[in-house]
Amino acid sequence: MSASDKDSAGDLLIQEVDEELRREQYHKLWKQYGNWIVAAVVGVVLVVAGYQGWQEWQGHQRQKEAAAYVAAEELLNQGKTTEALEALSRLAADANTGFGVAAAMRRAEELTRQGDVAGASAAYEKISASSAPAYYRDLAVLKLALLTVDTADPAKLEPKVAPLAVVANPWHFTATEVLALIARKKGDARRATELYKQLADDLQAPAGIRARAAEMLAVLAPAADKAKG
């Protein structure tokens, strides 16, 4: 397989993971921030005054952190990368809501885009070891694996990704595809073929993953046949 084939497959996978993350982030923004807005609109009256005060403070924090996140995105859109990364770093460190981990992930993504592999790797490592929701911690593991699959020791990457390739994990299809990438890196065409076939045949897998798996099966077929021989 040519380097361009590997790069293309990896880039498509990274793009799909990023899109899924964005959808999840927007969902969480509305789930956390939108509920506060609805509560304010309908004028919910809480019985316990102290609890009401706490809820109001929480709502204010969510509103403040949402504004900070949006401001950081605006800085990125304006090409003010240094200022944006600093803003995301502050929000990741200081936030008391889900915007903290969202900011940490966004910062790692931007470091990756800037070509700062060491910085992005450290950021993903930190997220994966944090107290963030498992959804984000697992995603950080996968993003780190994708970022370093061409340079890291496959024997060290595989044990980190394998536990995520179970049906109960929301990222299991992506994790299986990453395991196939790792198998290719190890030169194990037979294992890579098994994993890609598993994905291509699974009607529950996302269309993009199934399509890429089918393409990779066609590319790997000669190597797999040779291994069988």
C-alpha positions as CSV (number, residue, x, y, z in Angstrom):
1,M,0.0,0.0,0.0
2,S,1.3,3.4,-0.9
3,A,1.9,6.2,1.6
4,S,-0.8,8.2,-0.1
5,D,-3.4,5.5,0.5
6,K,-2.5,5.3,4.2
7,D,-2.7,9.1,4.5
8,S,-6.0,9.3,2.7
9,A,-7.6,6.6,4.9
10,G,-6.2,8.1,8.1
11,D,-7.4,11.6,7.1
12,L,-10.9,10.5,6.3
13,L,-11.1,8.7,9.7
14,I,-9.8,11.8,11.5
15,Q,-12.4,14.0,9.7
16,E,-15.2,11.7,10.6
17,V,-14.2,11.5,14.3
18,D,-13.9,15.3,14.4
19,E,-17.4,15.7,12.9
20,E,-18.8,13.2,15.4
21,L,-17.1,15.2,18.2
22,R,-18.6,18.4,17.0
23,R,-22.1,16.9,17.0
24,E,-21.6,15.7,20.5
25,Q,-20.3,19.0,21.7
26,Y,-23.3,20.9,20.2
27,H,-25.6,18.4,21.8
28,K,-23.9,18.9,25.2
29,L,-24.0,22.7,24.8
30,W,-27.7,22.6,24.3
31,K,-28.2,20.0,27.0
32,Q,-26.3,22.0,29.6
33,Y,-26.9,25.6,28.5
34,G,-30.3,25.2,26.7
35,N,-32.0,23.7,29.8
36,W,-31.0,26.7,31.8
37,I,-32.5,29.0,29.1
38,V,-35.8,27.0,29.1
39,A,-35.9,27.1,32.9
40,A,-35.5,30.8,32.9
41,V,-38.2,31.3,30.2
42,V,-40.9,29.2,31.9
43,G,-40.0,30.8,35.2
44,V,-39.5,27.6,37.3
45,V,-39.9,28.4,41.0
46,L,-37.8,26.3,43.2
47,V,-39.0,25.5,46.7
48,V,-35.7,25.7,48.5
49,A,-34.1,29.2,48.2
50,G,-30.6,27.9,48.8
51,Y,-31.0,25.4,46.0
52,Q,-32.4,28.0,43.8
53,G,-29.3,30.2,44.4
54,W,-27.1,27.3,43.5
55,Q,-29.0,26.7,40.3
56,E,-28.7,30.3,39.4
57,W,-25.0,30.3,40.0
58,Q,-24.6,27.2,37.9
59,G,-26.6,28.8,35.1
60,H,-24.5,31.9,35.2
61,Q,-21.3,29.7,35.0
62,R,-22.7,27.8,32.0
63,Q,-23.6,31.1,30.3
64,K,-20.2,32.6,31.1
65,E,-18.2,29.5,29.9
66,A,-20.4,29.2,26.8
67,A,-19.5,32.8,25.9
68,A,-15.8,32.1,26.5
69,Y,-15.9,29.0,24.2
70,V,-17.6,30.9,21.4
71,A,-15.1,33.8,21.8
72,A,-12.2,31.3,21.4
73,E,-13.8,29.9,18.3
74,E,-14.2,33.4,16.9
75,L,-10.5,34.0,17.5
76,L,-9.7,30.9,15.5
77,N,-12.0,32.0,12.7
78,Q,-10.1,35.3,12.6
79,G,-6.7,33.5,12.4
80,K,-5.7,34.6,15.9
81,T,-4.4,31.2,16.7
82,T,-2.1,32.1,19.6
83,E,-4.8,34.1,21.4
84,A,-7.3,31.3,20.7
85,L,-5.1,28.6,22.1
86,E,-4.5,30.6,25.3
87,A,-8.2,31.2,25.7
88,L,-9.0,27.5,25.2
89,S,-6.3,26.6,27.7
90,R,-7.7,28.9,30.3
91,L,-11.2,27.6,29.8
92,A,-10.0,24.0,30.0
93,A,-8.3,24.7,33.3
94,D,-11.0,26.9,34.9
95,A,-14.3,25.7,33.7
96,N,-16.8,24.0,36.1
97,T,-19.0,22.6,33.3
98,G,-18.6,20.5,30.2
99,F,-17.2,23.4,28.4
100,G,-13.8,22.6,30.0
101,V,-13.3,19.3,28.3
102,A,-14.8,20.7,25.1
103,A,-12.2,23.4,25.2
104,A,-9.4,20.9,25.9
105,M,-10.4,18.8,22.9
106,R,-10.7,21.8,20.7
107,R,-7.3,23.0,21.7
108,A,-5.8,19.6,21.0
109,E,-7.4,19.6,17.5
110,E,-6.0,23.0,16.7
111,L,-2.5,22.0,17.9
112,T,-2.8,19.0,15.5
113,R,-3.8,21.3,12.7
114,Q,-0.8,23.5,13.4
115,G,1.5,20.5,13.1
116,D,2.4,20.5,16.8
117,V,2.3,16.7,17.3
118,A,4.1,16.8,20.7
119,G,1.7,19.5,22.0
120,A,-1.4,17.7,20.7
121,S,-0.2,14.4,22.0
122,A,0.4,15.8,25.5
123,A,-3.1,17.4,25.4
124,Y,-4.8,14.1,24.4
125,E,-2.8,12.2,27.0
126,K,-4.0,14.7,29.7
127,I,-7.6,14.4,28.7
128,S,-7.5,10.6,28.6
129,A,-6.2,10.5,32.1
130,S,-8.6,13.2,33.5
131,S,-12.0,12.9,35.2
132,A,-13.8,13.9,32.0
133,P,-16.7,11.8,30.9
134,A,-15.7,8.5,29.4
135,Y,-16.9,9.5,26.0
136,Y,-14.2,12.2,25.8
137,R,-11.5,10.2,27.5
138,D,-12.0,7.3,25.0
139,L,-12.1,9.8,22.1
140,A,-8.8,11.3,23.3
141,V,-7.2,7.8,23.3
142,L,-8.4,7.3,19.7
143,K,-7.3,10.7,18.5
144,L,-3.8,10.2,20.1
145,A,-3.5,6.8,18.4
146,L,-4.4,8.3,15.0
147,L,-2.0,11.1,15.6
148,T,0.9,8.8,16.4
149,V,0.1,5.6,14.5
150,D,3.0,6.3,12.0
151,T,5.6,7.0,14.7
152,A,4.7,5.2,17.9
153,D,5.3,1.6,18.7
154,P,2.2,-0.4,17.5
155,A,2.7,-2.8,20.4
156,K,2.1,0.0,22.8
157,L,-0.8,1.6,20.9
158,E,-2.8,-1.6,20.5
159,P,-3.5,-2.3,24.2
160,K,-4.8,1.2,24.7
161,V,-7.2,1.0,21.8
162,A,-8.4,-2.6,22.0
163,P,-10.6,-2.1,25.1
164,L,-12.6,0.5,23.2
165,A,-13.5,-1.9,20.4
166,V,-16.4,-3.5,22.3
167,V,-20.0,-3.1,21.3
168,A,-20.8,-1.3,24.6
169,N,-18.5,1.5,23.7
170,P,-20.0,4.3,21.5
171,W,-16.7,4.5,19.7
172,H,-16.3,0.8,19.0
173,F,-16.5,1.1,15.2
174,T,-13.9,3.8,15.1
175,A,-11.7,1.9,17.6
176,T,-12.0,-1.2,15.3
177,E,-10.9,0.9,12.4
178,V,-8.0,2.3,14.3
179,L,-7.0,-1.3,15.3
180,A,-7.0,-2.1,11.6
181,L,-4.7,0.8,10.9
182,I,-2.4,-0.4,13.7
183,A,-2.4,-3.9,12.2
184,R,-1.4,-2.4,8.8
185,K,1.4,-0.5,10.5
186,K,2.7,-3.8,12.0
187,G,2.6,-5.4,8.6
188,D,-0.1,-7.8,9.7
189,A,-2.2,-7.9,6.5
190,R,-4.3,-10.9,7.7
191,R,-5.4,-9.2,10.9
192,A,-6.1,-5.9,9.2
193,T,-8.2,-7.8,6.6
194,E,-10.2,-9.5,9.3
195,L,-11.0,-6.2,11.0
196,Y,-11.9,-4.4,7.8
197,K,-14.1,-7.3,6.8
198,Q,-15.8,-7.2,10.2
199,L,-16.6,-3.5,9.6
200,A,-17.6,-3.8,6.0
201,D,-20.1,-6.6,6.8
202,D,-21.6,-4.8,9.9
203,L,-24.8,-3.1,8.8
204,Q,-24.8,-1.2,12.1
205,A,-21.5,0.5,11.2
206,P,-21.6,4.1,9.9
207,A,-21.7,4.3,6.1
208,G,-18.3,6.1,5.9
209,I,-16.5,3.4,8.0
210,R,-18.1,0.6,5.9
211,A,-17.1,2.3,2.7
212,R,-13.5,2.8,3.8
213,A,-13.3,-0.8,5.1
214,A,-14.5,-2.1,1.7
215,E,-11.9,0.0,-0.1
216,M,-9.1,-1.2,2.2
217,L,-10.2,-4.8,1.7
218,A,-9.7,-4.4,-2.1
219,V,-6.2,-2.8,-1.5
220,L,-5.2,-5.5,1.0
221,A,-6.5,-8.5,-0.9
222,P,-3.2,-9.3,-2.7
223,A,-1.2,-9.1,0.6
224,A,-3.8,-11.2,2.4
225,D,-3.7,-13.9,-0.3
226,K,0.1,-14.0,-0.2
227,A,0.0,-14.4,3.6
228,K,-2.4,-17.3,3.3
229,G,-0.1,-18.9,0.8
